[in-house]
Amino acid sequence: MSSYRFSVIVPMPQISQDEILDATDALGNAGCTDASIRGHSEGMALLFERYANSFDSALSSAVFDIECAGYRVSRIEVEREAIPS
């Protein structure tokens, strides 16, 4: 397995500190323990370093986990050098 780095943008209005903690718990319980949460102009960004058999598998499993936690994904951002060749 390889490690893949990418960000997933989750749109939402500005949230309180308690709501951030709730989001952290919900995402962690859904399997996103390999992501850190950051503020983003559109809501929150989840910065992943996910181990998977392929880049596609890493992306799809992250989206699945986020949606299981009750959030909607608007897009995925990847640094050019992180894209496997």
Kinemage of the C-alpha trace (Angstrom):
@kinemage 1
@onewidth
@group {chain A} dominant
@subgroup {mainchain}
@vectorlist {calphas} color= white
{ca met a 1} P 0.000 0.000 0.000
{ca ser a 2} L 1.046 3.549 -0.689
{ca ser a 3} L 0.296 6.828 1.047
{ca tyr a 4} L -1.720 9.455 -0.847
{ca arg a 5} L -2.128 13.122 0.135
{ca phe a 6} L -5.132 15.204 -0.860
{ca ser a 7} L -7.706 17.627 0.530
{ca val a 8} L -11.457 17.211 0.519
{ca ile a 9} L -13.601 20.343 0.683
{ca val a 10} L -16.842 20.103 2.654
{ca pro a 11} L -19.155 23.088 2.178
{ca met a 12} L -20.814 24.454 5.291
{ca pro a 13} L -21.538 27.738 7.025
{ca gln a 14} L -19.195 29.058 9.679
{ca ile a 15} L -19.358 26.747 12.692
{ca ser a 16} L -18.668 27.170 16.397
{ca gln a 17} L -15.879 25.513 18.377
{ca asp a 18} L -18.358 22.960 19.769
{ca glu a 19} L -19.568 22.145 16.241
{ca ile a 20} L -15.950 21.646 15.144
{ca leu a 21} L -15.477 19.151 17.972
{ca asp a 22} L -18.698 17.380 16.997
{ca ala a 23} L -17.520 17.226 13.358
{ca thr a 24} L -14.158 15.835 14.481
{ca asp a 25} L -15.900 13.086 16.464
{ca ala a 26} L -18.329 12.229 13.645
{ca leu a 27} L -15.578 12.105 11.029
{ca gly a 28} L -13.284 10.060 13.260
{ca asn a 29} L -16.063 7.572 14.003
{ca ala a 30} L -16.687 7.249 10.254
{ca gly a 31} L -13.048 6.350 9.556
{ca cys a 32} L -11.404 9.706 8.868
{ca thr a 33} L -8.755 9.347 11.562
{ca asp a 34} L -6.113 9.960 8.887
{ca ala a 35} L -7.326 13.508 8.177
{ca ser a 36} L -6.864 16.828 9.876
{ca ile a 37} L -9.577 19.468 9.767
{ca arg a 38} L -8.843 23.011 8.649
{ca gly a 39} L -11.022 26.014 8.069
{ca his a 40} L -11.720 26.846 4.440
{ca ser a 41} L -13.466 29.765 2.764
{ca glu a 42} L -16.236 27.359 1.707
{ca gly a 43} L -16.514 25.474 5.004
{ca met a 44} L -13.890 22.979 6.070
{ca ala a 45} L -11.037 21.195 4.386
{ca leu a 46} L -10.031 17.694 5.409
{ca leu a 47} L -6.343 17.120 4.746
{ca phe a 48} L -5.807 13.405 4.198
{ca glu a 49} L -2.782 11.173 4.181
{ca arg a 50} L -4.509 7.924 3.347
{ca tyr a 51} L -2.956 4.520 2.736
{ca ala a 52} L -4.579 2.536 -0.049
{ca asn a 53} L -3.799 0.202 -2.930
{ca ser a 54} L -4.416 2.979 -5.470
{ca phe a 55} L -4.984 6.712 -5.704
{ca asp a 56} L -8.583 6.135 -6.846
{ca ser a 57} L -9.199 3.831 -3.900
{ca ala a 58} L -7.829 6.418 -1.460
{ca leu a 59} L -10.087 9.134 -2.890
{ca ser a 60} L -13.232 7.040 -3.075
{ca ser a 61} L -12.842 5.627 0.426
{ca ala a 62} L -12.312 9.111 1.867
{ca val a 63} L -15.443 10.449 0.141
{ca phe a 64} L -17.411 7.418 1.339
{ca asp a 65} L -16.254 7.925 4.944
{ca ile a 66} L -17.077 11.650 4.889
{ca glu a 67} L -20.549 10.997 3.499
{ca cys a 68} L -21.120 8.289 6.141
{ca ala a 69} L -20.404 10.961 8.752
{ca gly a 70} L -23.260 13.011 7.286
{ca tyr a 71} L -21.313 15.585 5.273
{ca arg a 72} L -21.346 16.421 1.574
{ca val a 73} L -18.166 16.652 -0.480
{ca ser a 74} L -17.977 19.520 -2.958
{ca arg a 75} L -14.553 18.750 -4.406
{ca ile a 76} L -11.147 17.175 -3.972
{ca glu a 77} L -7.933 19.149 -4.264
{ca val a 78} L -4.605 17.519 -5.068
{ca glu a 79} L -1.154 19.070 -5.327
{ca arg a 80} L 0.302 18.335 -8.761
{ca glu a 81} L 3.325 16.529 -7.304
{ca ala a 82} L 1.026 14.249 -5.279
{ca ile a 83} L -0.604 12.797 -8.389
{ca pro a 84} L 0.889 9.364 -9.063
{ca ser a 85} L 2.367 8.906 -12.509
